[in-house]
Amino acid sequence: MNDITQGLAEAARLVVTRDPDLVNISLLSLRVTLTALVIASAIAIPLGTMLAIQRFRFRRTVIAVLNALMGLPPVVVGLVVYVMLSRAGPLGVLGLLFTPAAMIIAQVIIITPLIASVTHQAMRDLWAEYHDLLISMNTTKAQRIATLMWDGRRTLLTATLAGFGRAIGEVGAIMIVGGNIDNATRVLTTAIALETGKGNFALALGLGFVLIGLAIVVNLAIHALSRTEREGRW
Amino acid sequence: MTRLLPLHLSGATVRRRGKRLLGPVDLTLDAGRLTVLLGPNGSGKTTLLRVMHGVERLSEGRITWSGPDDIVERDQAFVFQTPIMLRRSVLANLAYPLKLAGVGRATRNALARDWAQRIGLGDALDTPAPRLSGGERQKLALARALIRKPQVLFLDEPCASLDGAAMRDIEDLLRQASSDGITILMATHDMGQARRLADDVIFMVSGAVHERGNAQTTLATPETKALRAFLNGDILP
């Protein structure tokens, strides 16, 4: 209990004094996570929507694999990305290992199946509702995908926020591919792991509370920007 | 304007999971008429409408429109028994078919506003369409179908479960559309509505066209025992 109280006090101190390290770490966390989120959403949302409306061979298998990939162990993803980006690996020439770009790649791999799967489930229900209308209006496939994505945008926001939640709290993969280098690849989660390892529980807890606060602020900001709950349910 | 009609069906048959839902149907639909499809539940009215509109595939037989395919796909519309509303405002629902057709924003919004006024929803332009009452939704669905001025309009029991006022509004819109030259084929269970609106009637039983003809004559002096029984309100086997 004492540790938690000290953690809260430490979190307050870090925020109030605008601790430079905390600011750097938090900004890098946000930059890596939001970049990964944008890339993953650009892949996963059209993919999930297409899976909802397109019929093709092995579609069910693809959906089952996608659902299974939601539980992809981050450490394994980190290891695979590490091997690919290491000097001896096929992408070693790019020199991305231990950079924020490597962390973004790992996060994209982790959250794309999650966003695609949630998108697919939401779009499947919406497609069932719209199917006859859109077919009868002789819409093209692109028009159908665009219509579903627009009308289902609030559900897609939930899918995106689920991806954000998973990415911002991720530690295993980015520790491996980022290396937790001070002032280069250290983010909130890896800093927490480091401080815990050093026995600085108050600082680790303080960083943890900052991480939670940051996640809540980003969620609230996205909800406010997208006017969720203000325009009511459709 | 390229004409779509007449529409010819020859041997049109639909089977699903080994069960025959429709046919074989041989039928010609002429331009400019308001035709009402009558028949008991399961007689194939909805399937016939869906087949003609192209949302249901034929198992056997042929459908031949008089116009080219692109016009056929563009110049017909369908109103479903349960109106399907896009999760958008009234204005956006009305503007949607125009947007698909590439009509500019200013023109489509002006047209959508005009149609919203005509169906009594001029003050509800920004209301989410799914929040409208059943009658308002059906009027909106009908206006959305008519906004692109189709040559042919299919309606599947558009007034089922509507009250008198909403039904009157829908019928007024249909009369206006018919007088504007739109060919209408509508399924209904409501004999009063059939008498009020129909130029022609088609009576279906067990997936086949049982009797057809001019509405006034056919409804006054039905030729077949089945239609006589149906008009008397008897339960058909």
Interface residues (C-beta under 8 A of the other chain):
Chain A: L126 E129 Y130 D132 L133 I135 S136 M137 N138 T139 Q143 T147 D151 G152 E231 G232 W234
Chain B: H53 V55 E73 R74 A77 F78 F80 I84 L86 R87 R88 Y96 P97 L100 P128 P130 R131
